[in-house]
C-alpha cells in the first residue's frame, strides 16, 4: 500500500510543478508585441428626459365663516369650552352668564363646537354661522352640561 501512496505524492508534486511552469511562462509573455482586438466600446447611455412638472394652481380659497357662540344660564358658568378661529380648543372657567363670542374662522375644514356647564339648574347654547342659527340645545338639572356643534 505504501508504494502507491508514495507514487501518488510524487505525481502530484511533479504535476503541480509543471502547471506552475506553464502559468509562469504565460506571465512572462511580452504583450507589446502581440496585437489583440480591443473590446468593443459600449454605446453611451443617456438618461431619459425628466417629465415636465405639472403647473401648480392655487386652490380656490374658501370665504371665512363668521361664527357666533352664545351660552345662557340661570347662574354663572363653571366652564365654557369651544373651538376658536384656528380650530384650537379653548376653555375658560367661572364665567358670568350670558356669554357670547364672535369670530371669523378661515380654516379649510372649520371645527365649530361649543360646550358649557352651569353652576345652576338651566343652561343653553346656540351657534350661528354667517348669521344663520345652525345648532341650539338646552340642558336642565343641577350642574347641567350642554353641547352644540355645527358645520360651516
N, C-alpha and C positions, 0 to 999 in steps of 0.2 A: 504494500500500500504506500509506503514512503517514497518509492521511486516515482510514482505517478504524481504525488504532491510536489515533489522537487521539480519534475518536468513542467508542471503547470505554472509554478512560480517563475521558472526560467523563461518560459514562453511569454508570460505576461510582461516580464521585465524587458525582454528584447522587443516585443511588440509595442510596448509603451514608448521605448526609446526611439523606435523607428517612426512612430506617429509624431513625436516631438520634433524630430529632424525635418519631417515634411512640413510641419507647421512653421518651424523656424525658417525654412527656405522660402516659404511664401512671404514672410515678413521682410526678408532681405531683398525682395524684388524691387527694382527701381521703377516706380510708376511714371517717371517723367518721360520715359522712352515709349511708353505704351499709350496709344490713344484709345480712350474709352468714349463711348457715346454718352453725352450728358443726359441727365434725366430731364424729361420734358417739364417745362415750367407750367405750373397750374395757372389757369386763367385768373385774372384779377377779379376779386369779389367786390361787388358794390352793394351796400345795404339798400333795401327798398326805401323809397321816399316815405317820410312820415306823413300820415294823413293830415289833412288840414283841420285845424281846430274849429269846432262849430262856434258860430258867433254867439256871444252871451247877451241875452236881452234881459233887461231889468223886469222882474215880475211886477205886475201892477200892484201898487200899494193900496192897502185897504184903508178906508177912511177911519179915523179914530172914532171909537164908540164912546158916547157921553153916558157915563154911569152915575146913578144916584142911589145910595143906600140910605134907608130910613129905618129906625127902630123906635118903638114907642112902648112904654111900660107904666104901670101904676106905682112903680118905685124905682130906685136907682138900679142901674145895670151893673152886675158884678163883672161881666166880661162881654166884650164885643170882638169878634174875630172876623176878618174879611180879607179878600184879595185886592191888592191895590192895582194901579195902572201899569205896573211892570210884572204882574202876575206873582208878586211876592205876598206871602201870608203875613198879616199884621194882627196884633192883638193888643187891645187896650183894656184896662181894668178900672173899676169904680167910676163909672161914667154916669152923669145925670141923664135922665130921660125927659123929653125925646132927644134922640141923637140922629144926626144925618151927616153924610159925606158925599160930595160930588167930585168927579174927576174924569179925565179922558183916558181911555185905555187904547194904546196904539199897537198892542201885541197882535201878531198874526193870528194866533189862536187864544183869544182872551179867556181867562178864568174869572168868572163872575159869581161870587158866592159870599154869603154873609151868615153869621150865626151870633146869637146873643142869649145871655142868661140874666134873668131878673133876680133881684133880692125880694121881690114881691110875689104876687099871685097871677099876673097877667103880662104877657109880652107879645109883641107883633113885629114883623119885619116886612119890608117891601123893597123890591129892586125895580128901578126904571132904567131902560136902555133907550137912548135917543128920545126921551120924553114919553115913552110907552111903558106902562107897568107890565113887567114880564113875570113877576112872581110876588105872591103876598101870602103870608102864613101867620097864624095866631096860635099861641100855646097858653094854657092856663094850669094853675096848680102852684103850690109852694116851690119857689126857685125854678120856675118853668124855663125851658130852653126852646128856642125857635131857630129854624134854619131856612134860608131862602137861597135859590140859585137860578141862574138864567144863562142864556147864550146870546151872543151879540148879533 
